[in-house]
Amino acid sequence: MHSRISWRANATWIHTSLLLMATVSLPGCVVVAGWPPFGPPRTMDLDFEQRRLSPFGIHGPSYSHWVAEGKPHLWEEGTARLRIIRDSGARWVRQDFWWAQVEPQPGRWEWANFDRAVESYERAGVNVLAILCYGSAWGGGDSPTTPEERAAFGVYVHEMVKRYRGRIHAWEIWNEPNIQPFWSPRPDPALYAELLKVAYRAAKEADPNCVVVGGVTAGPDAAFVAGMYAHGAAGHFDVLSYHNYNQHADLDTEWPALKRLREIMAANGDAEKPIWHTENGFYTGPVGLSEEDQAARLMRYSLGLLGLGIERTFQLTVADWTDDPNSADRSVYRGLTRTDYTPKLALRAYQVMAARVGMLRAQGIFRPAPGVTGILFGAPEGFSGGSADTLVVWRDWSAPRAPACLVLGVPVVLLQDLHGGWRIERSDSGVYEIEVGREPLYILAPGETIRQSATAVRWDDPLRSTTPRDLATPLQVTLDVVPPQGVSFRIGTGDPDDRESSVEIARLVVPAPGTNRVSLNTLGFEPGRHEVWWELAPLGGVDALIVRGYRELEVLPPVRFGFDRFPQLDATAPAVPAFVEYAGAKPATGRLWVELDGRAVATQHEIELTPGAAVRTGVPLDLTAFEAGLPASVTLQLEIEEERYTVAAEKRLIACPPAPGAVRVDGDLSEWRARPPQIRPEMMRWEYVNADDPPGPDDLSVTAWLAWDERGLWFAAEVRDDVLVLPQSRHVWDWDSVQIGLDLGSDAQPATPYDGNDLEIEVGANGGGPTWCYLGACPPGWPAEDLSDRLQCAVKVDEAGGILTYEVHVPADLLVSVLKLEPDTVLGFSFLVNDNDGAGRAGWQELTPGIGMGKQPEHFAWLWLRPDE
């Protein structure tokens, strides 16, 4: 199949793989961790410079928390936990050092516990990323937002860095300052930037060689990072860090957000500044991933971060925080082990990952075969450890396991799977058929051919090339090495070795290394993603390829448009926000309008479109078309040169009035009953899923009231139910209960689950104790248990009358970091009432879809905060 290609194999790579088995343990020398592959890591201590190369870290013993809690035997448990971390292959730990503990009174320093903690890290032979954080012992719990408190924080930073100079080299300034409760009273990038300046100067004065890590945001919060720079943060940190949590996180989900961060950094002179990812993790538990999927997801994500240029990545925790199946906080199950430190499958997978690539650096993301993502890891420049290249491959998460034709160019390779199982494959031709699935597969010493395929061509996007459907769209590529005679660079479809099926769509003659632009002809492609091949061949009549690879090509439709973020609605000039992304080849005029239930309700709105334009506009809307919160089919219509494009959604617009002045959260709805309800029984729809018989007319009836004021959002409901079955655990959805969904940013995207500004509140009566009331979903990095305590909820049970009354207050301090509590603000809202008639959860009534059958806030109603009744 590949007989035409003259591949340049290098036997050195084969020898290197065999040398792995012969490496000996000598002081100051690298011993390959985890060899043989099925054994635990057995590395000798490395000096600091070598240990610092490791890209992997895990959160260490929570000494500050444990001291505050009075945890028994905390130092012994810390030592045991550090041994597990060391055995995992991680060479960094992350640990917070609370200001209030080290300086309980101004000028009085308590070092004993911190000294003991640092000594434990040194004995374990790990590097420390120390978090300098949280308010002073005398500041009332607020963050240091005044000049006086910032100056005091600077003293704390200086004293910490000075005391541990030469022992701790990296210091992270604060933790998640872009969200509550970590920054109070309200996150503000300007205030954080001022704190960062003070901390940076204090740290560098104490240790000019230390590394100051800034940002530390919950999620890749581009707006917050841009705000930091706008208020002078540039030049006051050495590394930018952020956290991210998402059960579906992968290369595809991370790259767009990371690209935006890089653009902001480049615009502020920090294009080359490193980025660290200092919290990640995937949870198992009652409603989480299987242990197998947790292991695969975590390794793909960690390796993918490195492939995207992240310098270091930290797993949130070694062990689960609880084994309580009723915990409302799903993050408690993110450990590599259970609470008793018995390992999950992820721990062994982490050991294998650290052993295979822990001292290497990502050389590039590429596609070594159709449908296969590859990341090549190689030794960093100047590293003398003597480790061979390692290729990691996997398929898309939803793709089936299938053979992949990999041209490695060497006669023998060693393969290692996610959990350390290994085998040797042989091929005289250097061409291998290898089964590749969604979990990472490691190919050790794959050969010079793979290195050339991974590094010969650099693209403007590491994952795929995106282009409109056009005759000649320029695509940027960079060739790093070109032989003296130059090369021919070709892109095509079909089988590149079959003249009948192969179709060339681009060709470029490249005389010298550098950045080039090649024009693609994509008129023959339907919009969507396609697999293409690319080749480099020498000029001058030499009948041989230098290298070949594959590339995913996404062909854009001429137009992409839909509903945009909807944060405000002005009653005097109401409009639906819409966006239009235009990929046509020439300028055009578009006409936008809105239809409700099939009839136009506003005049047409003209927009001018240029190639590559992204237009955001408001389309006039007639509010009288919405009748008292009933659903309406809202359709955006776009016409461009006689072509019609349509996006439709069923939407409700619900006016939310100010709250009653004397409202109390006690389950007594007397202050609500005098007001007209916003939700009436006929507005709710049934979803009956676990019962053979449909619901009867008296089975369930729901009436609800909504309100708002500067104190937060208010919800009250009366539920009449023929059979009351109260919750028996925190998984309240299995019994009679209520779930409330809030899209605080009013920015839901089609077919997209909850994002970083969405909340889900779950409420149920608890006959044996306090009301079940907690956040079942909240922004990444938020401590759900702590924030749930801020909710005010009450449920009143009338067994004889078959009535449940609910009251919920969502306080402003859970909202204001995202939502403006002011007239005309719009947010996404829905709720459902679960029904259990004695044989388990039978179904529910819901205001809109988007909670019960899958978390999709795109279906939520528009909740409109009004200034009056």
VEXSE-926102 format. One record per residue (C-alpha): residue in one letter; x, y, z. Coordinates in steps of 0.1 Angstrom, whole numbers, plus 5000, padded with zeros to 4 digits. Layout:
<mitors>
AXYZ
...
</mitors>
This chain:
<mitors>
M500050005000
H502950245008
S505550094984
R505950424966
I507250604997
S510950605005
W510750625043
R513850725062
A514050495093
N516650555120
A517650245139
T518850455168
W515250475180
I514950105181
H518050075202
T516850345225
S513650155233
L515749855242
L518050065264
L515050155286
M515149805301
A518849845309
T518850175326
V520550155361
S519850345392
L522750575400
P522750895420
G521751195399
C520850975369
V517350925355
V515750585360
V512650545338
A509550545361
G507250255360
W509549995343
P508749725337
P505449875325
F503249665349
G505149765380
P504950065403
P507150365395
R510650315409
T512550645402
M515550755421
D515551115434
L516351365407
D517951695413
F515651995413
E516352105377
Q515251765364
R512251735388
R511152075377
L510851945341
S507951725351
P504651855337
F502451665362
G501251775396
I498651665421
H497151865450
G499051765481
P497851705517
S495351985526
Y497452085557
S495752435560
H492352275559
W493351985582
V494852215608
A491752435608
E489552125612
G491751975639
K492051655619
P493651375639
H496951225628
L497151485600
W500951465597
E501051085594
E498251095569
G499951365550
T503151155547
A501150855535
R499351075509
L502651215497
R503950865492
I501050795469
I501651115450
R505251025446
D504350675434
S501850825409
G504750975390
A503751335397
R506651555407
W504751865418
V502151925445
R499952225450
Q499152345485
D497452655500
F499152835528
W496453045545
W497453395555
A495153375586
Q497053075599
V500553205595
E499753555608
P496853525632
Q497553885644
P499354165627
G503054105630
R502753775649
W503953485628
E503153115635
W505552905615
A505552565631
N502852395610
F504052545577
D507652445585
R506552095592
A504552085559
V507552205538
E509751945555
S507251675545
Y507451785508
E511151785509
R511251425523
A508951315495
G511151475469
V508451685452
N508352045441
V505752275456
L503352525440
A502352725471
I499052915470
L499153245489
C495553315497
Y492553425515
G491753705538
S493553815569
A492553685604
W491454035612
G489654125579
G486253985587
G486553725558
D486753975530
S489453975504
P492154235506
T490454505485
T491754815503
P495254965500
E495854885537
E494854525534
R496854485501
A499954625519
A499454375547
F499054095522
G502354205506
V504054165539
Y502653815542
V503953725507
H507353865514
E507753675547
M506553345532
V508853365502
K511853485523
R511453205548
Y511152925522
R513553065496
G515452785479
R512952535491
I509752655474
H510252805440
A506752875426
W504053085443
E500453115431
I498753445440
W495253365453
N492853095442
E489953165417
P489653535423
N487053555395
I484253375415
Q482753375449
P483253275476
F486953285469
W486853665463
S484453875482
P482354075483
R482354065445
P485053945420
D486754235403
P489754205379
A490954555388
L491154475425
Y492854145418
A495354315394
E496254555422
L496854265446
L498954085420
K501154395417
V501754415454
A502454035457
Y504754025427
R506954305440
A507054145475
A507853805462
K510653915439
E512254125466
A512353815488
D513553585460
P514353735426
N514453385411
C511053265423
V508153205398
V505053405405
V501853245391
G498853475384
G495353455372
V494353135388
T490853165374
A487952925377
G487552825341
P489552985312
D487853325320
A489053545291
A487053845303
F488653835337
V492153795323
A491554085298
G490354285328
M493554205347
Y495654325318
A493554635314
H494354735350
G498154685347
A498754315355
A501254285327
G504854245340
H503554125374
F503453755370
D505653495353
V503053225346
L499253255339
S497152975354
Y493552865352
H491352575362
N488752385342
Y486252115350
N483951945326
Q483051575324
H483351605286
A486551805285
D488851725256
L491051885230
D488052015211
T486552185241
E489752325254
W491352475223
P488852755216
A489052895251
L492852855253
K493253025219
R491253325233
L493553345263
R496653335241
E495253615219
I494753835250
M498253755263
A499753825229
A497954155226
N499554255259
G503154145251
D502953805268
A502753575237
E505553345250
K504553345287
P503852995300
I500352875310
W499752625338
H496552435343
T496452405381
E493152225387
N491451955367
G489651635374
F486751405364
Y484351265390
T483050915394
G480450855421
P476650775420
V475950995389
G479551025375
L481750845351
S482750485354
E486250425367
E487350315332
D485950635316
Q487450855344
A490850705337
A490550755299
R489051105301
L491651225326
M494651095307
R493351225273
Y492751565288
S496051585307
L498051475276
G495951705254
L496652005276
L500351945271
G499851905234
L498152245233
G501152405249
I500152405285
E503452365305
R502052195336
T498852035347
F497551945382
Q495051685392
L492751825419
T493151555444
V494551215452
A491551075472
D487851125470
W486651365497
T483751145508
D482250815502
D478750945511
P476450855481
N474151135491
S476651415487
A475351705467
D478851805456
R479851575428
S483451715429
V484051505460
Y484451195438
R487351335416
G490151145434
L492450885419
T491650675449
R488650635472
T488550795506
D490450505521
Y493150545494
T492350215477
P493150295441
K490750355412
L491750265377
A492850625372
L495750595396
R497350315375
A496650505343
Y498250815358
Q501350615367
V501650495332
M501250845317
A503850985340
A506250705332
R505850745295
V505951115290
G506851265324
M510251385314
L509351465278
R507851765260
A504951765235
Q506451815200
G503151855182
I499551745177
F498851575143
R496951295126
P499150995119
A496250815103
P492650905093
G490450955123
V493350925148
T494751205170
G498351185178
I500651375201
L504451325198
F506451365230
G510251405229
A513151505251
P513351875258
E516352075245
G519352025267
F517851735287
S520451455292
G518051195306
G518350985274
S514650905268
A513150815235
D510250965217
T506750845226
L503650875204
V500250885221
V497250805199
W493450785204
R490150825184
D487251065191
W485450975222
S482350855203
A484250675175
P484350295176
R487650115181
A489150025148
P492449935131
A494650235121
C497350205095
L500350375111
V503550425090
L506250425117
G509250335096
V510850105122
P510749725123
V509949685161
V507749905184
L506649865220
L502949945227
Q501550025262
D497850065269
L496050295294
H496650055324
G500149955316
G499649635296
W502249605269
R503249415238
I505849425211
E504749455174
R507049385144
S506849485108
D509649455082
S507949735061
G507549965091
V503849985084
Y501549865112
E497849795116
I497149885152
E493749885170
V493050235183
G490150335205
R489150635226
E491650565254
P495250675250
L497650415235
Y501450475239
I503850385211
L507450395224
A510250485200
P508050515169
G510850635147
E512150935127
T509250905102
I506750995128
R508851275141
Q508951425106
S505151385102
A504551555136
T506951845132
A507551915095
V504352125091
R502952365116
W499352485111
D497552785123
D495252565143
P496652245161
L493452045156
R491852115122
S491852365093
T488652565090
T487752715057
P484652845038
R483352645009
D485152834981
L487352814950
A490452954965
T490653005003
P494153075016
L495352845044
Q498452925064
V501152655069
T504652675082
L507352445070
D510352435094
V512752225074
V513052225036
P515852055017
P518052274994
Q516152174962
G512852274978
V509652074982
S506252034967
F503452054993
R500151884983
I496751844999
G494151604987
T491351364994
G490850994988
D493650734989
P496950914982
D498350594967
D495450534943
R495450754912
E491750674906
S490450794940
S493051054949
V491951414942
E494351704947
I492752024961
A495952224967
R499552234956
L502352474966
V506052494956
V508152584987
P511752684980
A512752755016
P511552715052
G508952965066
T505353055067
N503353005034
R499753035023
V498252765001
S494852804984
L492352534988
N489552444964
T486752324986
L483752374962
G483451994960
F482951954997
E479651965016
P479752175048
G481151965077
R484351785087
H486451595062
E489651395063
V492351505039
W495951405033
W499051615028
E502451535014
L505851685011
A507951564981
P511351694970
L511651894938
G514051804910
G512551474898
V513151264929
D510451004930
A510050974968
L508051144995
I509751315024
V506751275047
R502951235046
G500251305071
Y496551365075
R494551665085
E490951725095
L489351995073
E486152165084
V484252335056
L481952605069
P478552665055
P478153015039
V476153125069
R475953035106
F473453225127
G471153195157
F470053345190
D472853535208
R473353605245
F470253785258
P471253975290
Q468954275287
L465454355273
D464454715269
A460654745270
T460755065250
A462654905221
P462454525225
A464754315204
V465953955202
P469753945200
A471053745170
F474453665155
V475353605119
E478753455109
Y479253495071
A481753285052
G480653385017
A483153484990
K481753834983
P479954105002
A476154065006
T473154225022
G471054015046
R467554065059
L466653935094
W463253915110
V461353735137
E458353515134
L456153405163
D454053095157
G454553135120
R453653505116
A456053795113
V455854025143
A458454295134
T459854475103
Q462754325085
H466154425097
E468954475071
I472554385078
E475654435056
L477854125054
T481554095043
P483553775039
G484553655074
A482253895092
A480653815126
V477654035131
R475754075163
T472454265162
G469154305178
V466054195158
P462954405167
L460354205187
D456654265194
L456154185231
T452354155228
A452953835208
F453853665241
E450653595260
A451153575298
G454153335296
L452653085272
P455152915249
A455653065214
S457552935185
V460253195179
T461853175145
L464753385132
Q464653415095
L467653535074
E467553595037
I470753645016
E470453674979
E467253464977
E468753195000
R466653145032
Y468153035065
T465952955095
V466652895133
A463552815154
A463052755191
E460052725215
K460453015240
R458553165269
L458953525281
I458053545318
A457953885336
C459453865371
P458154135394
P459854285425
A459554065457
P457054135484
G458554355510
A457954125540
V458753795523
R459853515546
V461253175536
D459052955558
G456852745536
D453852975543
L452753125510
S450353385525
E452453675512
W452353525477
R448753425473
A447653795471
R449753825439
P448953675405
P451153365399
Q453753375371
I453352995366
R449852845363
P448952475361
E448252495323
M451752615316
M453352295329
R453851995307
W454051625317
E457051395311
Y455951055324
V458850815321
N458750535346
A455050435347
D452750235325
D449650445331
P449450805320
P448851065348
G445251125359
P443651475359
D444151515396
D447651355398
L449651675400
S448952055398
V451552325401
T451252695407
A454352915412
W455453275419
L458753435410
A460253765422
W463453955426
D465054245444
E468554355455
R468654065479
G468453805452
L465853585434
W462753435450
F460653125441
A457452995457
A455352705446
E452252515456
V452052155445
R448851955448
D449651585446
D447251285450
V450051085466
L452951235486
V456151035488
L458851245504
P462651215496
Q464650965515
S468051085504
R469751385488
H469051235454
V465651415458
W464651375421
D463651015429
W460851145450
D458351435452
S460651735449
V461552045429
Q464452125406
I465152485395
G467552575366
L469152915362
D471253025332
L472653335348
G474553455317
S471553405294
D474053255270
A472952895264
Q474252735232
P472452465211
A472952105223
T475252235250
P475052125287
Y475352355317
D478352595314
G480252805339
N477453035349
D474552795353
L472952675385
E470652395393
I468852395427
E467352075441
V464752095469
G462851825488
A461151785522
N463151575546
G461051405573
G464051315593
G465851645594
P466451985576
T465152045542
W467151895514
C468252215495
Y471452225476
L473152315443
G473252005421
A475152205395
C477252515398
P480152685381
P483452495378
G485552525409
W482752645432
P482552435464
A478952325460
E478552225497
D479552565510
L477552755485
S474452535491
D474552655527
R473853005515
L470552905499
Q467352965519
C464752695514
A461652575531
V459152295524
K455752265542
V453951935540
D450151905543
E449651525542
A445851545547
G445351795519
G448051645496
I449851975493
L453552065493
T454552425494
Y458152535485
E459952865491
V463552925478
H465653235481
V468853255460
P470853525476
A472553805456
D476053695466
L475553375445
L474453575415
V476153915412
S479453785399
V477553705367
L474153855368
K473054225372
L470154245397
E468554545380
P465454615360
D465254465324
T467954195331
V467153865314
L468253525325
G467353165316
F464952995339
S463052665342
F461952425369
L460352095372
V458251915399
N459151545403
D456351295411
N456650965429
D453350785436
G454850505456
A456750295430
G459650525423
R459950835402
A457050815377
G457851145359
W457651515363
Q455851835352
E458152095338
L457952455326
T460352395297
P462552105287
G466252125297
I466551975332
G464851625334
M465851465301
G469251625299
K470851945310
Q470252185280
P469552545291
E468952645255
H465352535262
F464852755293
A462453045294
W463553405293
L462953545328
W462653925326
L463254125358
R460654405357
P460754725377
D457054685388
E454154455389
</mitors>
